[in-house]
Amino acid sequence: MKLEVYEDSVRLSKQNAKAQSSPYCDLVYYESSVTPDIRLAMLVKKPAKPSYMLVGTHGWHMSMPKFEHMDEPDPTMPYLYVQVDMRGRAFSTGDQDCNGLELIDVFDAVQEAKRLYADLLIDPDIIYFEGGSGGGGNAFAIAGKFPDMYATVTAMVGISDYAVWYRDDLVGEFRDDMDIWLGGKKPEDDPELYASRSGVTTVENVISPMSIIHGTTDERVPVCHSRDFVGRAVGLGKGHLMHYDELVNVGNQAHWGKANADQMNIVSLAPELLRLRNRKPVFLPAKGELVVAGYVYTKHFRLMLSNIGKVARIRYDLISKTIEFITPEIPHSLTWL
């Protein structure tokens, strides 16, 4: 895994690349299940032999890497590695929306990868997610919006609360993007909108083991984001799912700035060790409650609010196939699978 993908250092301009293929790397285009007429892209690295799927997203300002013709497998990547561009980035059309519908782009990429690369998957239900920086913010949200999709979720230096990040961004490097991607609204204008995008809102939905890594002196994504997420999980009785590595005196304008070799070994090894210990899918309890931050996708049902900037709470029963709103009901679509 090349950690540069999380440093937000390579910002590609719009690409007009066509779908491309090689023995061990493909550039694949696919359709959105929720937004007609946009073109989405993913870069897929293929393993030397059947394995499991590892899905990843990129840093905040970044896109997936460019296609490279590969005649040999990547010796550092034992998985079917699906790198998702998401809408509005260099290879994809549509508009970026900060953990809104763009996370369904990740879901759609997984479904397409399952279809195209079935012969390379040992078990299509054992899928892992890893993201860092902006991708770490994706990871925190994905763990709650898609609670039974991933066997483990890794969030490196991730944003868990976009309202906090907006207020703390004194330079305006990220705040300016949120102004555009969230319709010009600030956290004080619409706190529920920011909550709907933030992983900290849906911590109680999490059932996947998580590897969370953060440096204590990171200047661009402060360590409070991981601390708050883990702290809330512990308070909800989910501490056993949190595998948190806090790297002392690591981070400056670069997420891994000042890190020594032992600390970088943690970054490289901790997520993989968790994956190795969890070669099994997770299962949603037959009955329970879920926080719906715009939408929630499970293996049993998909519920989307008519306004994905809203947050609600539901009670579900997989046996009777019933959903009940605990908070005031919001117009929504519901599909049982």
CORBEL-V704436 format. One record per residue. SS is DSSP state (H for helix, E for strand, C for the rest). OMEGA is omega as a letter, one per 30 degrees, with the letter a starting at -180 (999 if undefined). Layout:
ss=SS omega=OMEGA
ss=SS omega=OMEGA
This chain:
ss=C omega=l
ss=C omega=a
ss=H omega=l
ss=H omega=a
ss=H omega=a
ss=H omega=a
ss=C omega=l
ss=C omega=a
ss=C omega=a
ss=C omega=a
ss=C omega=a
ss=C omega=l
ss=C omega=a
ss=C omega=a
ss=C omega=l
ss=C omega=a
ss=C omega=l
ss=C omega=l
ss=C omega=a
ss=E omega=a
ss=E omega=l
ss=E omega=a
ss=C omega=a
ss=C omega=l
ss=E omega=l
ss=E omega=l
ss=E omega=a
ss=E omega=l
ss=E omega=a
ss=E omega=a
ss=E omega=l
ss=C omega=l
ss=C omega=a
ss=C omega=a
ss=C omega=a
ss=C omega=l
ss=C omega=l
ss=C omega=a
ss=E omega=a
ss=E omega=a
ss=E omega=l
ss=E omega=l
ss=E omega=a
ss=E omega=l
ss=E omega=a
ss=C omega=a
ss=C omega=l
ss=C omega=l
ss=C omega=a
ss=C omega=a
ss=E omega=l
ss=C omega=a
ss=E omega=l
ss=E omega=a
ss=E omega=a
ss=E omega=l
ss=E omega=a
ss=C omega=l
ss=C omega=a
ss=C omega=a
ss=C omega=a
ss=C omega=l
ss=C omega=l
ss=C omega=l
ss=C omega=l
ss=C omega=l
ss=C omega=l
ss=C omega=l
ss=C omega=a
ss=C omega=l
ss=C omega=l
ss=C omega=l
ss=C omega=l
ss=C omega=a
ss=C omega=a
ss=C omega=a
ss=C omega=a
ss=C omega=a
ss=C omega=l
ss=E omega=a
ss=E omega=a
ss=E omega=l
ss=E omega=a
ss=E omega=a
ss=C omega=a
ss=C omega=a
ss=C omega=l
ss=C omega=l
ss=C omega=a
ss=C omega=a
ss=C omega=a
ss=C omega=l
ss=C omega=a
ss=C omega=a
ss=C omega=l
ss=C omega=a
ss=C omega=l
ss=C omega=l
ss=C omega=l
ss=C omega=a
ss=C omega=a
ss=H omega=l
ss=H omega=l
ss=H omega=l
ss=H omega=l
ss=H omega=l
ss=H omega=a
ss=H omega=l
ss=H omega=l
ss=H omega=a
ss=H omega=l
ss=H omega=l
ss=H omega=l
ss=H omega=a
ss=H omega=a
ss=H omega=a
ss=C omega=a
ss=H omega=a
ss=H omega=l
ss=H omega=a
ss=E omega=l
ss=C omega=l
ss=C omega=a
ss=C omega=l
ss=C omega=l
ss=C omega=a
ss=E omega=l
ss=E omega=l
ss=E omega=l
ss=E omega=l
ss=E omega=l
ss=E omega=a
ss=C omega=l
ss=H omega=l
ss=H omega=l
ss=H omega=l
ss=H omega=l
ss=H omega=a
ss=H omega=l
ss=H omega=a
ss=H omega=a
ss=H omega=a
ss=H omega=a
ss=H omega=a
ss=H omega=l
ss=C omega=a
ss=C omega=a
ss=C omega=a
ss=C omega=a
ss=C omega=l
ss=C omega=l
ss=E omega=l
ss=E omega=l
ss=E omega=l
ss=E omega=l
ss=E omega=l
ss=C omega=a
ss=C omega=l
ss=C omega=l
ss=C omega=a
ss=C omega=a
ss=H omega=l
ss=H omega=l
ss=H omega=a
ss=H omega=l
ss=H omega=a
ss=H omega=a
ss=H omega=a
ss=C omega=a
ss=C omega=l
ss=C omega=a
ss=C omega=a
ss=C omega=a
ss=C omega=a
ss=H omega=a
ss=H omega=l
ss=H omega=a
ss=H omega=l
ss=H omega=a
ss=H omega=a
ss=H omega=a
ss=C omega=l
ss=C omega=l
ss=C omega=a
ss=C omega=l
ss=C omega=a
ss=C omega=a
ss=C omega=l
ss=C omega=a
ss=C omega=a
ss=H omega=a
ss=H omega=l
ss=H omega=l
ss=H omega=l
ss=H omega=a
ss=H omega=a
ss=H omega=a
ss=C omega=l
ss=H omega=a
ss=H omega=l
ss=H omega=a
ss=H omega=a
ss=H omega=a
ss=H omega=l
ss=H omega=a
ss=C omega=l
ss=C omega=l
ss=C omega=l
ss=E omega=a
ss=E omega=l
ss=E omega=a
ss=E omega=a
ss=E omega=a
ss=E omega=l
ss=E omega=a
ss=C omega=a
ss=C omega=l
ss=C omega=a
ss=C omega=a
ss=C omega=l
ss=C omega=a
ss=C omega=a
ss=C omega=l
ss=H omega=a
ss=H omega=l
ss=H omega=l
ss=H omega=a
ss=H omega=l
ss=H omega=a
ss=H omega=l
ss=H omega=l
ss=H omega=l
ss=H omega=l
ss=H omega=l
ss=H omega=l
ss=C omega=l
ss=C omega=a
ss=C omega=a
ss=H omega=a
ss=H omega=l
ss=H omega=a
ss=E omega=l
ss=E omega=a
ss=E omega=l
ss=E omega=l
ss=E omega=a
ss=E omega=a
ss=C omega=l
ss=C omega=l
ss=C omega=l
ss=C omega=l
ss=C omega=l
ss=C omega=l
ss=C omega=a
ss=C omega=a
ss=C omega=l
ss=C omega=l
ss=C omega=a
ss=C omega=l
ss=C omega=a
ss=H omega=a
ss=H omega=l
ss=H omega=l
ss=H omega=l
ss=H omega=l
ss=H omega=l
ss=H omega=a
ss=H omega=a
ss=H omega=a
ss=H omega=l
ss=H omega=a
ss=H omega=l
ss=H omega=l
ss=H omega=l
ss=H omega=a
ss=H omega=a
ss=H omega=a
ss=C omega=l
ss=C omega=a
ss=C omega=l
ss=C omega=l
ss=C omega=a
ss=C omega=l
ss=C omega=l
ss=C omega=a
ss=C omega=l
ss=E omega=l
ss=E omega=l
ss=E omega=l
ss=E omega=l
ss=E omega=l
ss=E omega=l
ss=E omega=a
ss=C omega=l
ss=E omega=l
ss=E omega=l
ss=E omega=l
ss=C omega=l
ss=C omega=a
ss=C omega=a
ss=E omega=l
ss=E omega=l
ss=E omega=l
ss=E omega=l
ss=E omega=a
ss=C omega=l
ss=C omega=a
ss=C omega=l
ss=C omega=l
ss=C omega=l
ss=E omega=a
ss=E omega=l
ss=E omega=a
ss=E omega=l
ss=E omega=a
ss=E omega=l
ss=E omega=a
ss=C omega=a
ss=C omega=l
ss=C omega=a
ss=C omega=l
ss=E omega=l
ss=E omega=l
ss=E omega=l
ss=E omega=l
ss=C omega=l
ss=C omega=l
ss=C omega=a
ss=C omega=l
ss=C omega=l
ss=C omega=a
ss=E omega=l
ss=E omega=a
ss=E omega=l
ss=E omega=l
ss=E omega=a
ss=C omega=999
